[in-house]
Amino acid sequence: MEHLALHISNGILNTPVWVGFMAVAAIALVICVQRGRRDLDDRLAPMAGLVAAFIFAVQMLNFPVLPGVSGHLLGGTLAALLVGPWLGAVCVSIVLIVQALVFADGGVTALGLNITNMALLGTAAGYLLIAALLRILPRTLTGLAVTSFVASVVSVVVAALGFVVQYALGGTTDVSLGGVAAAMVGVHLAIGVGEGLITAATVVTVARVRPDLVYALRRAPLAPAGQPGSITSVSAGGAA
Amino acid sequence: MTDSPHQGVGGHRPRAKLRAFLLAGLLLSLLLAGVVSNFASSQPDGLERVSQDGCTVENEEIVGGECIAQAEREHEVGGPLADYGISGIDNSFLSTGLAGVLGVLLTAAVAGGLFWLVRRRDGSPERSGVTGARS
């Protein structure tokens, strides 16, 4: 493995586009920090730090998706489930910034592009689905797992479409846009399945051990004991 | 120090339990980045693969055709940890593992530090607001 590049490199999008998305990302991050602060107490702050570190670790674990193609976690849906959409977007952004500045992964000029796709679009799409699905599906661990999986798949495809839009606006090469769009969506549907499995497994594990640390369950905890697949400790407390 | 009201949802758990959870999560992250990362697929990821569509690639070098990846330019920073390895360490298991461990610790420190700095200090703004309104 001579060269491991996970994110958009320098050069493939023109200067006006990367500068524009750098500005978009910077403004959005300021808003995310401001909104995220409302929830950020002594308990959520270290949890958000852990979520960022965990996403960094899991992003290193490329899994095979198709012959000759791998995928890796983007993390937006996972972060939204565990610490909420605002702080979640900041978590993923911090990971991308560390990767670009220290690990030469993703160009520094491409940071705005990568943050917009994976941290902003990915997390926002994931969170909208989480909010909708948690309302519809049964409030059990199974419902939470299905929510995590579906939200992850959609979130990864939306992030991929973000790149397609950026390429349409300012791609520096002469490759057909339709081809890029079809290939990006196709491959990322497969990657989304992997993302969904990792996200569901992680969130269900945290929900079993510490349901109070799953942000998405704060307002509407899972159903109390008695139902198959439900957890017992939310209303009873204590027995983790 | 009193905690926020929503902590009541899970009952009053000692602070030590949160610390144990965070420590377990950090250890798991270190294990994943430090050891499991060596078993990750080395195939190009989705974006990189699509970037190479239209080109002929031999031994990770583009030898012909037309594709997005041809426009890629060198990374502007590079650095000793570029591409998730430590330059100077030949053993790839050690190199990748150590780079992963450093990355997890750095990310935890940067993110944890930032979130801790900007966190809400419970109660104080509201209290001073009420006092201000009375006087």
Interface residues (C-beta under 8 A of the other chain):
Chain A: M1 E2 H3 L4 A5 L6 H7 I8 S9 N10 G11 I12 V33 R37 R38 D39 L40 D41 D42 R43 L44 A45 P46 M47 A48 G49 L50 V51 A52 A53 F54 F56 A57 V58 M60 L61 N62 F63 P64 V65 G68 V69 S70 G71 H72 L87 V90 C91 I94 V95 V98 Q99 A100 L101 V102 F103 A104 D105 G107 V108 T109 A160 F163 Y167 G171 T172 T173 D174 V175 G179 V180 A183 M184 V187 H188 A190 I191 V209 R210 P211 D212 L213 R218 P221 S233 V234 A236 G237 G238 A240
Chain B: M1 D3 S4 H6 Q7 V9 G10 G11 H12 R13 K17 L18 F21 L22 G25 L26 L28 S29 L30 L32 A33 V36 S37 A40 S41 S42 Q43 P44 D45 G46 L47 E48 R49 V50 S51 D53 G54 E60 E66 C67 I68 A69 Q70 A71 E72 R73 E74 H75 E76 V77 G78 G79 L81 A82 D83 Y84 S92 T96 A99 G100 G103 V104 L105 L106 T107 A108 V110 A111 G112 G113 L114 F115 W116 V118 R119 R120 D122
